[in-house]
Amino acid sequence: MAEIRQLFARNRAWALDQTTQDPEFFERLSRLQVPKYLWIGCSDSRVPANEIVGMAPGELFVHRNIANVVVHTDFNCLSVLQYAVEVLKVEHVVVCGHYGCGGVQAAMGHSECGLVDNWLRHIKDVYARHRQELESLDTESRAARLCEFNVMAQVQNLAMTKIVQHAWDRGQRLSLHGWIYDICDGLIRDLGMRMDDRSQVPEIYHVSP
């Protein structure tokens, strides 16, 4: 319980520090949030979304899960996406993975991890699509490259959703981005994966306007 009480003590210290620096901080924060970005990232505790892009609370709408996966059966992720796009009117959705991702590394192996194996199956599917290139690399490079391929696959999955395609059909400004974060140097790298309209989506995945 001492460790839990310490969290409350840290919270009080943080709140006091915020109001000391900016007396109107919490009053301003309590107003309607108007973020321009939805961040879909990994649950890894070493990747704090707001901090690594230098944004304050309220400036970034965030969804996190193991290995930053976007799948069409995850109603949690899709609900966040719908709210961000249709209510908050975000202009950018960023999928940000990171090197050294434990979920990606687990997906490369064959050990049974329990319930999470069902989730990691999505990353194994990404591996299978890029098997030839991945297996030409050494183990460390292979894991890093799969982290990148996984991000790019999730951006494509976003573009296949009705939520995103309907937003584009409405003429709503919405861009999808694939980035990766390096825990070793604290820098984000753009993977060059950007999608801005349904013309970039294979026709078989198009939904009715």
PyRosetta script that sets phi, psi and omega in degrees:
from pyrosetta import init, pose_from_sequence

init()
pose = pose_from_sequence("MAEIRQLFARNRAWALDQTTQDPEFFERLSRLQVPKYLWIGCSDSRVPANEIVGMAPGELFVHRNIANVVVHTDFNCLSVLQYAVEVLKVEHVVVCGHYGCGGVQAAMGHSECGLVDNWLRHIKDVYARHRQELESLDTESRAARLCEFNVMAQVQNLAMTKIVQHAWDRGQRLSLHGWIYDICDGLIRDLGMRMDDRSQVPEIYHVSP")
pose.set_psi(1, -26.9)
pose.set_omega(1, 179.6)
pose.set_phi(2, -60.9)
pose.set_psi(2, -38.6)
pose.set_omega(2, -179.9)
pose.set_phi(3, -66.4)
pose.set_psi(3, -37.9)
pose.set_omega(3, 178.9)
pose.set_phi(4, -68.1)
pose.set_psi(4, -43.3)
pose.set_omega(4, 178.2)
pose.set_phi(5, -60.8)
pose.set_psi(5, -32.6)
pose.set_omega(5, 179.0)
pose.set_phi(6, -63.7)
pose.set_psi(6, -33.7)
pose.set_omega(6, 178.1)
pose.set_phi(7, -64.6)
pose.set_psi(7, -41.4)
pose.set_omega(7, 177.4)
pose.set_phi(8, -65.2)
pose.set_psi(8, -38.4)
pose.set_omega(8, 178.4)
pose.set_phi(9, -64.5)
pose.set_psi(9, -41.5)
pose.set_omega(9, 178.1)
pose.set_phi(10, -65.3)
pose.set_psi(10, -36.8)
pose.set_omega(10, 177.8)
pose.set_phi(11, -62.2)
pose.set_psi(11, -45.0)
pose.set_omega(11, 179.6)
pose.set_phi(12, -63.9)
pose.set_psi(12, -38.8)
pose.set_omega(12, 178.7)
pose.set_phi(13, -66.3)
pose.set_psi(13, -39.7)
pose.set_omega(13, 179.4)
pose.set_phi(14, -65.5)
pose.set_psi(14, -45.6)
pose.set_omega(14, -179.7)
pose.set_phi(15, -62.1)
pose.set_psi(15, -41.1)
pose.set_omega(15, 178.5)
pose.set_phi(16, -64.2)
pose.set_psi(16, -41.7)
pose.set_omega(16, 179.7)
pose.set_phi(17, -63.3)
pose.set_psi(17, -40.8)
pose.set_omega(17, 179.9)
pose.set_phi(18, -63.4)
pose.set_psi(18, -45.5)
pose.set_omega(18, -178.3)
pose.set_phi(19, -72.3)
pose.set_psi(19, -27.1)
pose.set_omega(19, 176.0)
pose.set_phi(20, -66.8)
pose.set_psi(20, -42.6)
pose.set_omega(20, 180.0)
pose.set_phi(21, -74.9)
pose.set_psi(21, -35.7)
pose.set_omega(21, -174.9)
pose.set_phi(22, -146.7)
pose.set_psi(22, 93.6)
pose.set_omega(22, -175.7)
pose.set_phi(23, -56.1)
pose.set_psi(23, -24.4)
pose.set_omega(23, -177.7)
pose.set_phi(24, -99.1)
pose.set_psi(24, 10.2)
pose.set_omega(24, -174.2)
pose.set_phi(25, -55.5)
pose.set_psi(25, -54.3)
pose.set_omega(25, -175.1)
pose.set_phi(26, -74.7)
pose.set_psi(26, -30.8)
pose.set_omega(26, 175.8)
pose.set_phi(27, -64.0)
pose.set_psi(27, -43.3)
pose.set_omega(27, 179.0)
pose.set_phi(28, -67.3)
pose.set_psi(28, -39.2)
pose.set_omega(28, -178.1)
pose.set_phi(29, -67.5)
pose.set_psi(29, -28.8)
pose.set_omega(29, -177.2)
pose.set_phi(30, -74.4)
pose.set_psi(30, -13.3)
pose.set_omega(30, 177.9)
pose.set_phi(31, -76.2)
pose.set_psi(31, 174.9)
pose.set_omega(31, -176.7)
pose.set_phi(32, -57.0)
pose.set_psi(32, 130.5)
pose.set_omega(32, 178.0)
pose.set_phi(33, -76.9)
pose.set_psi(33, 139.1)
pose.set_omega(33, -180.0)
pose.set_phi(34, -134.4)
pose.set_psi(34, 58.4)
pose.set_omega(34, 179.9)
pose.set_phi(35, -71.8)
pose.set_psi(35, 149.4)
pose.set_omega(35, 175.6)
pose.set_phi(36, -96.3)
pose.set_psi(36, -6.9)
pose.set_omega(36, -172.5)
pose.set_phi(37, -128.8)
pose.set_psi(37, 138.3)
pose.set_omega(37, 165.4)
pose.set_phi(38, -107.8)
pose.set_psi(38, 126.3)
pose.set_omega(38, -179.6)
pose.set_phi(39, -107.8)
pose.set_psi(39, 121.2)
pose.set_omega(39, 174.0)
pose.set_phi(40, -109.9)
pose.set_psi(40, 108.4)
pose.set_omega(40, -173.9)
pose.set_phi(41, -130.5)
pose.set_psi(41, -176.6)
pose.set_omega(41, -179.5)
pose.set_phi(42, -84.7)
pose.set_psi(42, 152.1)
pose.set_omega(42, 178.7)
pose.set_phi(43, -73.3)
pose.set_psi(43, -8.4)
pose.set_omega(43, -178.4)
pose.set_phi(44, -49.9)
pose.set_psi(44, 128.1)
pose.set_omega(44, -175.7)
pose.set_phi(45, -67.7)
pose.set_psi(45, -12.5)
pose.set_omega(45, 179.9)
pose.set_phi(46, -86.4)
pose.set_psi(46, 1.6)
pose.set_omega(46, -176.3)
pose.set_phi(47, -123.8)
pose.set_psi(47, 73.9)
pose.set_omega(47, 179.7)
pose.set_phi(48, -78.0)
pose.set_psi(48, 109.2)
pose.set_omega(48, -169.4)
pose.set_phi(49, -53.3)
pose.set_psi(49, -55.9)
pose.set_omega(49, -176.7)
pose.set_phi(50, -58.6)
pose.set_psi(50, -43.0)
pose.set_omega(50, -173.9)
pose.set_phi(51, -66.7)
pose.set_psi(51, -41.9)
pose.set_omega(51, -173.4)
pose.set_phi(52, -74.8)
pose.set_psi(52, -13.8)
pose.set_omega(52, 173.1)
pose.set_phi(53, -109.9)
pose.set_psi(53, 7.7)
pose.set_omega(53, 174.7)
pose.set_phi(54, 64.5)
pose.set_psi(54, 37.8)
pose.set_omega(54, -179.4)
pose.set_phi(55, -111.3)
pose.set_psi(55, 146.7)
pose.set_omega(55, 179.0)
pose.set_phi(56, -83.2)
pose.set_psi(56, 162.7)
pose.set_omega(56, 173.6)
pose.set_phi(57, -55.0)
pose.set_psi(57, 138.2)
pose.set_omega(57, -179.2)
pose.set_phi(58, 97.7)
pose.set_psi(58, -13.5)
pose.set_omega(58, -177.4)
pose.set_phi(59, -98.6)
pose.set_psi(59, -10.0)
pose.set_omega(59, -175.8)
pose.set_phi(60, -141.2)
pose.set_psi(60, 121.6)
pose.set_omega(60, 176.0)
pose.set_phi(61, -88.9)
pose.set_psi(61, 131.3)
pose.set_omega(61, -167.0)
pose.set_phi(62, -127.3)
pose.set_psi(62, 135.9)
pose.set_omega(62, 168.2)
pose.set_phi(63, -129.0)
pose.set_psi(63, 134.0)
pose.set_omega(63, -178.9)
pose.set_phi(64, -133.4)
pose.set_psi(64, 143.1)
pose.set_omega(64, 172.6)
pose.set_phi(65, -152.7)
pose.set_psi(65, 174.9)
pose.set_omega(65, -179.3)
pose.set_phi(66, -63.5)
pose.set_psi(66, 118.5)
pose.set_omega(66, 175.4)
pose.set_phi(67, 68.0)
pose.set_psi(67, 25.4)
pose.set_omega(67, 173.2)
pose.set_phi(68, 44.0)
pose.set_psi(68, 55.7)
pose.set_omega(68, -177.0)
pose.set_phi(69, -96.2)
pose.set_psi(69, 140.6)
pose.set_omega(69, 174.8)
pose.set_phi(70, -120.7)
pose.set_psi(70, 111.7)
pose.set_omega(70, 179.6)
pose.set_phi(71, -130.3)
pose.set_psi(71, 154.6)
pose.set_omega(71, -171.2)
pose.set_phi(72, -78.7)
pose.set_psi(72, -1.5)
pose.set_omega(72, 175.4)
pose.set_phi(73, -105.7)
pose.set_psi(73, 1.6)
pose.set_omega(73, 179.7)
pose.set_phi(74, -93.6)
pose.set_psi(74, 92.9)
pose.set_omega(74, -176.0)
pose.set_phi(75, -70.7)
pose.set_psi(75, -21.7)
pose.set_omega(75, 174.3)
pose.set_phi(76, -63.6)
pose.set_psi(76, -54.6)
pose.set_omega(76, -179.7)
pose.set_phi(77, -60.9)
pose.set_psi(77, -44.6)
pose.set_omega(77, -177.8)
pose.set_phi(78, -66.1)
pose.set_psi(78, -34.3)
pose.set_omega(78, 177.8)
pose.set_phi(79, -67.2)
pose.set_psi(79, -40.9)
pose.set_omega(79, 176.2)
pose.set_phi(80, -62.2)
pose.set_psi(80, -44.7)
pose.set_omega(80, -179.7)
pose.set_phi(81, -61.1)
pose.set_psi(81, -46.4)
pose.set_omega(81, -179.1)
pose.set_phi(82, -62.3)
pose.set_psi(82, -44.7)
pose.set_omega(82, 179.5)
pose.set_phi(83, -62.7)
pose.set_psi(83, -43.2)
pose.set_omega(83, -178.8)
pose.set_phi(84, -63.7)
pose.set_psi(84, -42.5)
pose.set_omega(84, -175.6)
pose.set_phi(85, -79.6)
pose.set_psi(85, -47.1)
pose.set_omega(85, -171.3)
pose.set_phi(86, -88.5)
pose.set_psi(86, -27.1)
pose.set_omega(86, -178.5)
pose.set_phi(87, -104.2)
pose.set_psi(87, -53.8)
pose.set_omega(87, -178.8)
pose.set_phi(88, -77.5)
pose.set_psi(88, -19.6)
pose.set_omega(88, 179.8)
pose.set_phi(89, 58.5)
pose.set_psi(89, 44.9)
pose.set_omega(89, 176.7)
pose.set_phi(90, -60.9)
pose.set_psi(90, 152.3)
pose.set_omega(90, -179.2)
pose.set_phi(91, -102.7)
pose.set_psi(91, -14.9)
pose.set_omega(91, -178.3)
pose.set_phi(92, -139.7)
pose.set_psi(92, 135.6)
pose.set_omega(92, 171.0)
pose.set_phi(93, -116.5)
pose.set_psi(93, 121.0)
pose.set_omega(93, -177.4)
pose.set_phi(94, -111.0)
pose.set_psi(94, 124.8)
pose.set_omega(94, 167.5)
pose.set_phi(95, -97.5)
pose.set_psi(95, 117.6)
pose.set_omega(95, -178.6)
pose.set_phi(96, -121.7)
pose.set_psi(96, 111.6)
pose.set_omega(96, 173.5)
pose.set_phi(97, -92.1)
pose.set_psi(97, -171.6)
pose.set_omega(97, 176.2)
pose.set_phi(98, -151.8)
pose.set_psi(98, 148.4)
pose.set_omega(98, 175.8)
pose.set_phi(99, -67.6)
pose.set_psi(99, 149.0)
pose.set_omega(99, -178.4)
pose.set_phi(100, 76.6)
pose.set_psi(100, 22.6)
pose.set_omega(100, -178.1)
pose.set_phi(101, -69.6)
pose.set_psi(101, 122.6)
pose.set_omega(101, -178.9)
pose.set_phi(102, -63.6)
pose.set_psi(102, -34.7)
pose.set_omega(102, 178.6)
pose.set_phi(103, -64.7)
pose.set_psi(103, -42.5)
pose.set_omega(103, 178.9)
pose.set_phi(104, -65.7)
pose.set_psi(104, -43.3)
pose.set_omega(104, -180.0)
pose.set_phi(105, -63.4)
pose.set_psi(105, -39.9)
pose.set_omega(105, 178.3)
pose.set_phi(106, -65.1)
pose.set_psi(106, -36.6)
pose.set_omega(106, -179.3)
pose.set_phi(107, -66.8)
pose.set_psi(107, -23.8)
pose.set_omega(107, 179.3)
pose.set_phi(108, -77.8)
pose.set_psi(108, -15.5)
pose.set_omega(108, -177.1)
pose.set_phi(109, -99.2)
pose.set_psi(109, -169.3)
pose.set_omega(109, -176.9)
pose.set_phi(110, -126.4)
pose.set_psi(110, 6.8)
pose.set_omega(110, 179.5)
pose.set_phi(111, -74.0)
pose.set_psi(111, 146.2)
pose.set_omega(111, 176.1)
pose.set_phi(112, -82.2)
pose.set_psi(112, 126.9)
pose.set_omega(112, -177.1)
pose.set_phi(113, -112.2)
pose.set_psi(113, -0.3)
pose.set_omega(113, -179.5)
pose.set_phi(114, 100.2)
pose.set_psi(114, -146.7)
pose.set_omega(114, -176.1)
pose.set_phi(115, -57.1)
pose.set_psi(115, -33.9)
pose.set_omega(115, -176.6)
pose.set_phi(116, -63.6)
pose.set_psi(116, -18.1)
pose.set_omega(116, 178.3)
pose.set_phi(117, -57.1)
pose.set_psi(117, -34.4)
pose.set_omega(117, 179.2)
pose.set_phi(118, -65.2)
pose.set_psi(118, -36.2)
pose.set_omega(118, 178.9)
pose.set_phi(119, -72.6)
pose.set_psi(119, -42.2)
pose.set_omega(119, -178.2)
pose.set_phi(120, -67.5)
pose.set_psi(120, -18.5)
pose.set_omega(120, 178.3)
pose.set_phi(121, -56.6)
pose.set_psi(121, -34.0)
pose.set_omega(121, 179.0)
pose.set_phi(122, -62.9)
pose.set_psi(122, -36.0)
pose.set_omega(122, 179.2)
pose.set_phi(123, -76.4)
pose.set_psi(123, -34.1)
pose.set_omega(123, 175.0)
pose.set_phi(124, -61.3)
pose.set_psi(124, -36.0)
pose.set_omega(124, 177.4)
pose.set_phi(125, -63.3)
pose.set_psi(125, -38.4)
pose.set_omega(125, 176.8)
pose.set_phi(126, -64.5)
pose.set_psi(126, -42.8)
pose.set_omega(126, 177.8)
pose.set_phi(127, -57.9)
pose.set_psi(127, -45.7)
pose.set_omega(127, -177.1)
pose.set_phi(128, -60.5)
pose.set_psi(128, -36.9)
pose.set_omega(128, -179.4)
pose.set_phi(129, -68.8)
pose.set_psi(129, -24.6)
pose.set_omega(129, -176.1)
pose.set_phi(130, -120.2)
pose.set_psi(130, 24.2)
pose.set_omega(130, -172.7)
pose.set_phi(131, -56.3)
pose.set_psi(131, -43.5)
pose.set_omega(131, -175.4)
pose.set_phi(132, -60.5)
pose.set_psi(132, -47.8)
pose.set_omega(132, 179.4)
pose.set_phi(133, -67.8)
pose.set_psi(133, -44.4)
pose.set_omega(133, -175.5)
pose.set_phi(134, -62.2)
pose.set_psi(134, -40.9)
pose.set_omega(134, -176.0)
pose.set_phi(135, -79.9)
pose.set_psi(135, -0.3)
pose.set_omega(135, 172.4)
pose.set_phi(136, -89.9)
pose.set_psi(136, -3.3)
pose.set_omega(136, -176.0)
pose.set_phi(137, -105.3)
pose.set_psi(137, 159.7)
pose.set_omega(137, 173.2)
pose.set_phi(138, -72.0)
pose.set_psi(138, 168.4)
pose.set_omega(138, -171.6)
pose.set_phi(139, -57.8)
pose.set_psi(139, -46.2)
pose.set_omega(139, -178.3)
pose.set_phi(140, -65.4)
pose.set_psi(140, -44.8)
pose.set_omega(140, 179.9)
pose.set_phi(141, -66.9)
pose.set_psi(141, -34.9)
pose.set_omega(141, 179.8)
pose.set_phi(142, -63.6)
pose.set_psi(142, -43.9)
pose.set_omega(142, -179.9)
pose.set_phi(143, -64.2)
pose.set_psi(143, -41.7)
pose.set_omega(143, 179.7)
pose.set_phi(144, -64.6)
pose.set_psi(144, -42.9)
pose.set_omega(144, -178.5)
pose.set_phi(145, -67.7)
pose.set_psi(145, -36.1)
pose.set_omega(145, 177.9)
pose.set_phi(146, -67.0)
pose.set_psi(146, -34.8)
pose.set_omega(146, 174.5)
pose.set_phi(147, -58.4)
pose.set_psi(147, -41.6)
pose.set_omega(147, 179.8)
pose.set_phi(148, -68.7)
pose.set_psi(148, -47.0)
pose.set_omega(148, 179.2)
pose.set_phi(149, -60.3)
pose.set_psi(149, -37.5)
pose.set_omega(149, -179.8)
pose.set_phi(150, -63.1)
pose.set_psi(150, -43.8)
pose.set_omega(150, 177.6)
pose.set_phi(151, -59.6)
pose.set_psi(151, -47.3)
pose.set_omega(151, -177.5)
pose.set_phi(152, -63.1)
pose.set_psi(152, -36.8)
pose.set_omega(152, 178.4)
pose.set_phi(153, -65.6)
pose.set_psi(153, -37.6)
pose.set_omega(153, -178.4)
pose.set_phi(154, -71.7)
pose.set_psi(154, -32.9)
pose.set_omega(154, 174.2)
pose.set_phi(155, -63.0)
pose.set_psi(155, -43.3)
pose.set_omega(155, 177.1)
pose.set_phi(156, -61.5)
pose.set_psi(156, -40.9)
pose.set_omega(156, 178.3)
pose.set_phi(157, -62.0)
pose.set_psi(157, -38.5)
pose.set_omega(157, 176.3)
pose.set_phi(158, -59.3)
pose.set_psi(158, -45.2)
pose.set_omega(158, -177.0)
pose.set_phi(159, -66.0)
pose.set_psi(159, -20.4)
pose.set_omega(159, -179.9)
pose.set_phi(160, -84.4)
pose.set_psi(160, -8.0)
pose.set_omega(160, -177.7)
pose.set_phi(161, -77.2)
pose.set_psi(161, 150.8)
pose.set_omega(161, 175.2)
pose.set_phi(162, -63.1)
pose.set_psi(162, -34.2)
pose.set_omega(162, -178.3)
pose.set_phi(163, -58.0)
pose.set_psi(163, -49.3)
pose.set_omega(163, -177.8)
pose.set_phi(164, -72.1)
pose.set_psi(164, -45.2)
pose.set_omega(164, -177.6)
pose.set_phi(165, -64.9)
pose.set_psi(165, -39.0)
pose.set_omega(165, 177.4)
pose.set_phi(166, -65.6)
pose.set_psi(166, -35.3)
pose.set_omega(166, 176.8)
pose.set_phi(167, -62.6)
pose.set_psi(167, -44.7)
pose.set_omega(167, 177.5)
pose.set_phi(168, -62.5)
pose.set_psi(168, -41.4)
pose.set_omega(168, 179.7)
pose.set_phi(169, -62.6)
pose.set_psi(169, -32.5)
pose.set_omega(169, 177.7)
pose.set_phi(170, -75.6)
pose.set_psi(170, -6.7)
pose.set_omega(170, -177.1)
pose.set_phi(171, 83.0)
pose.set_psi(171, 12.5)
pose.set_omega(171, 179.7)
pose.set_phi(172, -70.4)
pose.set_psi(172, 137.0)
pose.set_omega(172, 178.0)
pose.set_phi(173, -74.3)
pose.set_psi(173, 115.2)
pose.set_omega(173, -177.0)
pose.set_phi(174, -153.4)
pose.set_psi(174, 122.3)
pose.set_omega(174, 178.6)
pose.set_phi(175, -121.7)
pose.set_psi(175, 141.6)
pose.set_omega(175, 178.1)
pose.set_phi(176, -108.4)
pose.set_psi(176, 137.7)
pose.set_omega(176, -175.0)
pose.set_phi(177, -132.7)
pose.set_psi(177, 146.9)
pose.set_omega(177, 174.3)
pose.set_phi(178, -117.3)
pose.set_psi(178, 116.4)
pose.set_omega(178, -179.3)
pose.set_phi(179, -125.2)
pose.set_psi(179, 164.2)
pose.set_omega(179, 174.2)
pose.set_phi(180, -140.6)
pose.set_psi(180, 141.3)
pose.set_omega(180, -175.8)
pose.set_phi(181, -107.8)
pose.set_psi(181, 136.3)
pose.set_omega(181, 178.9)
pose.set_phi(182, -104.4)
pose.set_psi(182, 111.1)
pose.set_omega(182, -178.7)
pose.set_phi(183, -63.3)
pose.set_psi(183, -26.2)
pose.set_omega(183, -175.6)
pose.set_phi(184, -71.7)
pose.set_psi(184, -27.5)
pose.set_omega(184, 179.6)
pose.set_phi(185, -128.2)
pose.set_psi(185, -2.2)
pose.set_omega(185, 176.8)
pose.set_phi(186, 76.7)
pose.set_psi(186, 12.1)
pose.set_omega(186, -175.6)
pose.set_phi(187, -104.7)
pose.set_psi(187, 144.8)
pose.set_omega(187, 175.1)
pose.set_phi(188, -96.3)
pose.set_psi(188, 139.6)
pose.set_omega(188, 176.9)
pose.set_phi(189, -119.9)
pose.set_psi(189, 134.6)
pose.set_omega(189, 177.9)
pose.set_phi(190, -81.8)
pose.set_psi(190, 123.4)
pose.set_omega(190, -178.7)
pose.set_phi(191, -83.4)
pose.set_psi(191, 4.0)
pose.set_omega(191, 179.1)
pose.set_phi(192, 72.3)
pose.set_psi(192, 18.6)
pose.set_omega(192, -179.8)
pose.set_phi(193, -103.4)
pose.set_psi(193, 101.6)
pose.set_omega(193, 179.6)
pose.set_phi(194, -135.2)
pose.set_psi(194, 137.0)
pose.set_omega(194, 178.9)
pose.set_phi(195, -131.7)
pose.set_psi(195, 131.6)
pose.set_omega(195, -173.7)
pose.set_phi(196, -122.4)
pose.set_psi(196, -12.4)
pose.set_omega(196, 179.6)
pose.set_phi(197, -160.9)
pose.set_psi(197, 169.9)
pose.set_omega(197, -173.6)
pose.set_phi(198, -71.0)
pose.set_psi(198, -11.7)
pose.set_omega(198, 177.7)
pose.set_phi(199, -64.4)
pose.set_psi(199, -19.0)
pose.set_omega(199, 179.7)
pose.set_phi(200, -89.4)
pose.set_psi(200, 0.7)
pose.set_omega(200, -179.0)
pose.set_phi(201, -102.8)
pose.set_psi(201, 130.5)
pose.set_omega(201, 176.6)
pose.set_phi(202, -52.1)
pose.set_psi(202, 139.0)
pose.set_omega(202, -171.8)
pose.set_phi(203, -57.6)
pose.set_psi(203, -31.5)
pose.set_omega(203, -178.1)
pose.set_phi(204, -61.6)
pose.set_psi(204, -21.8)
pose.set_omega(204, -179.5)
pose.set_phi(205, -97.4)
pose.set_psi(205, 3.2)
pose.set_omega(205, -179.6)
pose.set_phi(206, -69.3)
pose.set_psi(206, 140.3)
pose.set_omega(206, 174.4)
pose.set_phi(207, -104.6)
pose.set_psi(207, 161.9)
pose.set_omega(207, -178.7)
pose.set_phi(208, -65.4)
pose.set_psi(208, 137.0)
pose.set_omega(208, 179.2)
pose.set_phi(209, -59.4)
pose.dump_pdb("model.pdb")
